[in-house]
Amino acid sequence: MAYPELYLLIDGQRLNHTGRRTMPVVNPATQEVLGELPLANAGDLDAALEAARRAWPVWRAMGPQQRGRILRRAADLLRERGEAIARLATMEEGKALAEARVELTVAADILEWYAEEGRRAYGRVLPQRMAGVRMTVVKEPVGPVAAFAPWNFPLGNPARKLGSALGAGCSVIMKPAEEAPGCALAIAQALVDAGVPAGALNVVFGVPAEVSQHLISSPVIRAVHFTGSIPVGKQLTALAAQGMKRTTMELGGHAPVLVFDDVDVDAVLDQAVASKFRNSGQVCVSPTRFYVQESIYERFAAGFAARARHIKVGNGLEDGVRMGPLAHARRLPAVASMIDEAVQGGARVLAGAEAIAGKGYFYAPTVLADVPDTARIMNDEPFGPVAVLSPFRDFDEAIANANRLPYGLAAYAFTQNARRVNLLGEQIESGMLGINSFTVAAPEAPFGGVKESGHGSEEGIEGLDACLVTKFITES
Ligand code: NAD
């Protein structure tokens, strides 16, 4: 498949590499250079800010019905163009093609959700305090949004960022990941082809710190939406605070999985292994710390390792491949060093724990047992194809383990005991909790974390609300 031309999308214009710095886009499975990405300079960013400022009232005035029709049409275009876009996602990010196809479908569903939900940005009329006085509360679009989307879901993340802002009536400047630019442009292009007016949607690439500094410090930008690592999220929140801008921060996690001894072990293992190695573990809600009740611990560990060893790793475009490479060159040493440190600290290797030689950023599906709490991998997000296993005795110890880190994005628990399910719901500190399930995302459900995993939610009615402000109007 031919790789598409890359460009910056500013005020409806496609701006190419002429006169701009560029960087190569690399296929992580083959290390082949796919194309050259133009990087925005300060003038480009100013042009994008001016376009977003000018286009906001135009887009807002189109009203939620017309905006909804455009977003719905964009969702249909994505589905029509689906196979080519899914293949592009595998080439740029490495994930298995089957996963990329699902992601494309979800991206279309997200745009459709915001197409519909934009019509329900209801305010309210308050009961009168005195005759002749009317008090109303209205919801309005917050204004131009600066959105930063990472590489791990190169279709889903841009769809969330663009869908929420555009669905609420805001203009938007998005900086997607430089590692997967073709995917972000495919989502943006579907929206443009569906009728989003020039300037309401701008896409820029660049040096991430330069772009975020420039956009967030501009008075044009009224809200900042970021998905990525916790340290970068803290930096961007601090920048936004200088202009008192609203932020939605969807940051990392280190999801605990509590497996109690009343479950069907094989059934849980089938789900757990599929979920763990999805997208090579580069998922913010990836299950990472498996705490397993003592009496089933050894059986669970052996079953996990046996299944992990059978996963076919390779180029995601090839038939039968279930796990692709890590998404870019930086990830390989980052994941390897965490695993090596855990093994030196006493962890037992049950599977993997080595990079796969040859072209591409491949790392073997890895299972580590008896990992001490002091190991870095038990404390920092691994963001790679590695499961760490530890035994627990009773409910209280399991909860203490689950809550021991400063993160709180996703958590999972497996048990058949209804009373325990209730207590888990009350006591686990996380933004999302899967009970007997690893599926914690849906367009209509809020997706976000607590503690250092961030604040605010994407998707669901909360995702739209993040792009709205509340105004109280009193009349007499
Ligand atoms: P990184 O911290 O360099 O980058 C993470 C993302 O943030 C990238 O998309 C990058 O372009 C962007 N970014 C980095 N600095 C930025 C800045 N100053 N302004 C704006 N955007 C900026 O790390 P990486 O090696 O690309 O990814 C690894 C880490 O990132 C992982 O450990 C994981 O914690 C985190 N991550 C999280 C998610 C998520 O879904 N929450 C997604 C991707 C990466």
Boltz pocket constraint, residues with backbone or C-beta under 6 A from the ligand:
constraints:
  - pocket:
      binder: B
      contacts: [[A, 148], [A, 149], [A, 150], [A, 151], [A, 152], [A, 176], [A, 177], [A, 178], [A, 208], [A, 209], [A, 210], [A, 212], [A, 213], [A, 227], [A, 228], [A, 229], [A, 230], [A, 232], [A, 235], [A, 236], [A, 250], [A, 251], [A, 252], [A, 282], [A, 283], [A, 284], [A, 330], [A, 331], [A, 381], [A, 382], [A, 383]]
      max_distance: 6.0
